[in-house]
Structures are given as C-alpha cells and as structure tokens.
C-alpha cells in the first residue's frame, strides 16, 4: 500500500472516530454514509475491516450512554 493511500485511510479512521464520539450517529453504517457524502471515497475500504466497525460502534454507544448519563445528572 502506498504511503499516500495509507495516510488517507488513517485520516478517514480519525474522522470516523470523531463522528462516533459526537453522539450524533448510531453506528458505523451511518458514519460510513456521512463520510461518503463528505467526499471520503475510500470510506468503504476502511469499514471493510470488522475491527474498525466494532470500534466505531463501541464509540457511538459510549457517546450515547454518556449523553444519557449527563442528562440524568443535569436533571437532578
């Protein structure tokens, strides 16, 4: 794999993690679509890796749970 492609894929993974931590996405599939609409044509290549899918899903879940817990704390 060429260095330029490797860097682009790493940049896509970083952006995917950032989107996952935002709490605005339900999982890797919605993030993959968002990345594609933002011009990251290699997004499907990144998400062909099941480990990456699982990691992004986990980050999405953590962000959602964190938002719920924060809302409960604030409501008290």
Biotite code that builds the C-alpha atoms (Angstrom):
import biotite.structure as struc

atoms = struc.array([
    struc.Atom([0.000, 0.000, 0.000], chain_id="A", res_id=1, res_name="UNK", atom_name="CA", element="C"),
    struc.Atom([1.344, 3.407, -0.933], chain_id="A", res_id=2, res_name="UNK", atom_name="CA", element="C"),
    struc.Atom([2.101, 5.942, 1.788], chain_id="A", res_id=3, res_name="UNK", atom_name="CA", element="C"),
    struc.Atom([-0.402, 8.469, 0.414], chain_id="A", res_id=4, res_name="UNK", atom_name="CA", element="C"),
    struc.Atom([-3.260, 5.965, 0.483], chain_id="A", res_id=5, res_name="UNK", atom_name="CA", element="C"),
    struc.Atom([-2.271, 4.776, 3.949], chain_id="A", res_id=6, res_name="UNK", atom_name="CA", element="C"),
    struc.Atom([-2.388, 8.384, 5.187], chain_id="A", res_id=7, res_name="UNK", atom_name="CA", element="C"),
    struc.Atom([-5.812, 8.986, 3.608], chain_id="A", res_id=8, res_name="UNK", atom_name="CA", element="C"),
    struc.Atom([-7.198, 5.823, 5.213], chain_id="A", res_id=9, res_name="UNK", atom_name="CA", element="C"),
    struc.Atom([-5.772, 6.868, 8.581], chain_id="A", res_id=10, res_name="UNK", atom_name="CA", element="C"),
    struc.Atom([-7.382, 10.303, 8.166], chain_id="A", res_id=11, res_name="UNK", atom_name="CA", element="C"),
    struc.Atom([-10.737, 8.643, 7.399], chain_id="A", res_id=12, res_name="UNK", atom_name="CA", element="C"),
    struc.Atom([-10.446, 6.441, 10.509], chain_id="A", res_id=13, res_name="UNK", atom_name="CA", element="C"),
    struc.Atom([-9.687, 9.501, 12.625], chain_id="A", res_id=14, res_name="UNK", atom_name="CA", element="C"),
    struc.Atom([-12.676, 11.355, 11.202], chain_id="A", res_id=15, res_name="UNK", atom_name="CA", element="C"),
    struc.Atom([-14.887, 8.288, 11.785], chain_id="A", res_id=16, res_name="UNK", atom_name="CA", element="C"),
    struc.Atom([-13.845, 8.149, 15.439], chain_id="A", res_id=17, res_name="UNK", atom_name="CA", element="C"),
    struc.Atom([-14.514, 11.867, 15.832], chain_id="A", res_id=18, res_name="UNK", atom_name="CA", element="C"),
    struc.Atom([-18.001, 11.479, 14.370], chain_id="A", res_id=19, res_name="UNK", atom_name="CA", element="C"),
    struc.Atom([-18.649, 8.449, 16.593], chain_id="A", res_id=20, res_name="UNK", atom_name="CA", element="C"),
    struc.Atom([-17.669, 10.371, 19.723], chain_id="A", res_id=21, res_name="UNK", atom_name="CA", element="C"),
    struc.Atom([-20.039, 13.199, 18.762], chain_id="A", res_id=22, res_name="UNK", atom_name="CA", element="C"),
    struc.Atom([-23.041, 11.097, 19.770], chain_id="A", res_id=23, res_name="UNK", atom_name="CA", element="C"),
    struc.Atom([-24.881, 12.025, 16.573], chain_id="A", res_id=24, res_name="UNK", atom_name="CA", element="C"),
    struc.Atom([-24.578, 8.632, 14.887], chain_id="A", res_id=25, res_name="UNK", atom_name="CA", element="C"),
    struc.Atom([-25.970, 5.200, 15.681], chain_id="A", res_id=26, res_name="UNK", atom_name="CA", element="C"),
    struc.Atom([-23.134, 3.128, 14.279], chain_id="A", res_id=27, res_name="UNK", atom_name="CA", element="C"),
    struc.Atom([-20.541, 2.559, 11.616], chain_id="A", res_id=28, res_name="UNK", atom_name="CA", element="C"),
    struc.Atom([-23.032, 2.345, 8.726], chain_id="A", res_id=29, res_name="UNK", atom_name="CA", element="C"),
    struc.Atom([-24.390, 5.860, 9.272], chain_id="A", res_id=30, res_name="UNK", atom_name="CA", element="C"),
    struc.Atom([-20.862, 7.191, 9.733], chain_id="A", res_id=31, res_name="UNK", atom_name="CA", element="C"),
    struc.Atom([-19.737, 5.485, 6.531], chain_id="A", res_id=32, res_name="UNK", atom_name="CA", element="C"),
    struc.Atom([-22.574, 7.207, 4.641], chain_id="A", res_id=33, res_name="UNK", atom_name="CA", element="C"),
    struc.Atom([-21.682, 10.550, 6.217], chain_id="A", res_id=34, res_name="UNK", atom_name="CA", element="C"),
    struc.Atom([-18.048, 10.157, 5.221], chain_id="A", res_id=35, res_name="UNK", atom_name="CA", element="C"),
    struc.Atom([-19.031, 9.284, 1.658], chain_id="A", res_id=36, res_name="UNK", atom_name="CA", element="C"),
    struc.Atom([-21.171, 12.420, 1.404], chain_id="A", res_id=37, res_name="UNK", atom_name="CA", element="C"),
    struc.Atom([-18.204, 14.432, 2.670], chain_id="A", res_id=38, res_name="UNK", atom_name="CA", element="C"),
    struc.Atom([-16.072, 13.154, -0.179], chain_id="A", res_id=39, res_name="UNK", atom_name="CA", element="C"),
    struc.Atom([-14.157, 10.350, 1.534], chain_id="A", res_id=40, res_name="UNK", atom_name="CA", element="C"),
    struc.Atom([-14.444, 7.846, -1.325], chain_id="A", res_id=41, res_name="UNK", atom_name="CA", element="C"),
    struc.Atom([-12.252, 5.286, 0.486], chain_id="A", res_id=42, res_name="UNK", atom_name="CA", element="C"),
    struc.Atom([-14.648, 5.016, 3.468], chain_id="A", res_id=43, res_name="UNK", atom_name="CA", element="C"),
    struc.Atom([-15.963, 1.583, 2.399], chain_id="A", res_id=44, res_name="UNK", atom_name="CA", element="C"),
    struc.Atom([-12.389, 0.326, 2.351], chain_id="A", res_id=45, res_name="UNK", atom_name="CA", element="C"),
    struc.Atom([-11.882, 1.460, 5.943], chain_id="A", res_id=46, res_name="UNK", atom_name="CA", element="C"),
    struc.Atom([-15.125, -0.156, 7.094], chain_id="A", res_id=47, res_name="UNK", atom_name="CA", element="C"),
    struc.Atom([-14.380, -3.445, 5.315], chain_id="A", res_id=48, res_name="UNK", atom_name="CA", element="C"),
    struc.Atom([-12.400, -4.195, 8.483], chain_id="A", res_id=49, res_name="UNK", atom_name="CA", element="C"),
    struc.Atom([-14.699, -5.698, 11.140], chain_id="A", res_id=50, res_name="UNK", atom_name="CA", element="C"),
    struc.Atom([-12.466, -4.469, 13.948], chain_id="A", res_id=51, res_name="UNK", atom_name="CA", element="C"),
    struc.Atom([-12.943, -0.890, 12.730], chain_id="A", res_id=52, res_name="UNK", atom_name="CA", element="C"),
    struc.Atom([-16.695, -1.445, 12.506], chain_id="A", res_id=53, res_name="UNK", atom_name="CA", element="C"),
    struc.Atom([-16.775, -2.740, 16.083], chain_id="A", res_id=54, res_name="UNK", atom_name="CA", element="C"),
    struc.Atom([-14.614, 0.067, 17.398], chain_id="A", res_id=55, res_name="UNK", atom_name="CA", element="C"),
    struc.Atom([-16.752, 2.768, 15.797], chain_id="A", res_id=56, res_name="UNK", atom_name="CA", element="C"),
    struc.Atom([-19.958, 1.081, 17.010], chain_id="A", res_id=57, res_name="UNK", atom_name="CA", element="C"),
    struc.Atom([-18.499, 0.962, 20.532], chain_id="A", res_id=58, res_name="UNK", atom_name="CA", element="C"),
    struc.Atom([-17.567, 4.661, 20.415], chain_id="A", res_id=59, res_name="UNK", atom_name="CA", element="C"),
    struc.Atom([-21.073, 5.539, 19.215], chain_id="A", res_id=60, res_name="UNK", atom_name="CA", element="C"),
    struc.Atom([-22.605, 3.572, 22.069], chain_id="A", res_id=61, res_name="UNK", atom_name="CA", element="C"),
    struc.Atom([-20.294, 5.167, 24.632], chain_id="A", res_id=62, res_name="UNK", atom_name="CA", element="C"),
    struc.Atom([-21.177, 8.621, 23.343], chain_id="A", res_id=63, res_name="UNK", atom_name="CA", element="C"),
    struc.Atom([-24.902, 7.877, 23.529], chain_id="A", res_id=64, res_name="UNK", atom_name="CA", element="C"),
    struc.Atom([-24.627, 6.414, 27.045], chain_id="A", res_id=65, res_name="UNK", atom_name="CA", element="C"),
    struc.Atom([-22.528, 9.370, 28.157], chain_id="A", res_id=66, res_name="UNK", atom_name="CA", element="C"),
    struc.Atom([-25.136, 11.794, 26.841], chain_id="A", res_id=67, res_name="UNK", atom_name="CA", element="C"),
    struc.Atom([-27.940, 9.955, 28.648], chain_id="A", res_id=68, res_name="UNK", atom_name="CA", element="C"),
    struc.Atom([-25.994, 9.843, 31.900], chain_id="A", res_id=69, res_name="UNK", atom_name="CA", element="C"),
    struc.Atom([-25.132, 13.533, 31.585], chain_id="A", res_id=70, res_name="UNK", atom_name="CA", element="C"),
    struc.Atom([-28.798, 14.378, 31.011], chain_id="A", res_id=71, res_name="UNK", atom_name="CA", element="C"),
    struc.Atom([-29.812, 12.414, 34.097], chain_id="A", res_id=72, res_name="UNK", atom_name="CA", element="C"),
    struc.Atom([-27.210, 14.192, 36.223], chain_id="A", res_id=73, res_name="UNK", atom_name="CA", element="C"),
    struc.Atom([-28.297, 17.591, 34.921], chain_id="A", res_id=74, res_name="UNK", atom_name="CA", element="C"),
    struc.Atom([-31.981, 16.838, 35.540], chain_id="A", res_id=75, res_name="UNK", atom_name="CA", element="C"),
    struc.Atom([-31.433, 16.314, 39.253], chain_id="A", res_id=76, res_name="UNK", atom_name="CA", element="C"),
])
